[in-house]
Amino acid sequence: MRSYLIDEISPQNMERVTRFLKEISISSGLSKIFWVPIPEDLLSAAQSDHQDCHPHVFAVELGNDWIKFEFFVRNLKNMRCTCPGYSTESQRNYIISFAHCIIEQLGITT
């Protein structure tokens, strides 16, 4: 899986990240995985056309001292659809920017 990893995060900051993600993301049902919606204006043509598959999301996974942002964009309704796939360049840039914004907004040092 292609992803963006930020590591060497203190336990206290990991707790802050977890609380933040619980507020702004979609619960996956697993305590360490969160779904973050991709803005509609960044969806690929196939993703935009598949209105029944919205929202399209990327996964954020939390470890003991790391956060992983996956570059795979999926929907939460139909795993066999043709619209999931690796992020486009604009989606990838959004995911990386999202990661940096979390670090900046929460004042986390790594």
ABEGO torsion letter per residue (X at the ends): XBBBBBBGBBAAAAAAAAAAAAAABBBAGBAABBBBBBBAAABBAAAAABAAAOBBBBBBBBBAABBBBBABBBBAABAABAABEBBBAAAAAAAAAAAAAAAAAAGBBX
